[in-house]
């Protein structure tokens, strides 16, 4: 019986973590889309935390604005930001 309860708890926690990751994924995608930001690369951890890198040509102002939006979004439990060594898309002028 204890083994069954442990397996059930593991399944519930796994599904909850995946749901959190899905919510984070949707929130990050929406924020980047709304900002027309293509010069970023990100991944979502199972717990919903976001690892994100912005290309070096993203202005400091835009970088700070996007980080603020990501960090304050209720569906994103945490953000680990950084700057990449190269851009992730061609720069449009």
C-alpha positions, 0 to 999 in steps of 0.5 A: 500500500505504501508503495502504491501511495508513493507511486501515486504521489510521484505521478501527481508531482510529476504532472504538477511540475509538467503543468508548471513548465507548460504555463511557463512556456506559454508565458515566455512565448507570449512575452517574447512574441509581444515584444517581437523578440527573436534574438533570444534562446530559452529552455524551460526546466521541469519546475517551470524555471526559465533559462534564457539567453539574449543576443549581445545586440539586444539593448540594455533597455530592452533586456531589462524590460523583458527580464522584468516582465519574465520575473514578475509573471505569475506563471514563471517561478524563476528566471536565469538570464544571460547574454549569449556570445552571438545573436540568435537571429539576423538583425533586422534594420 
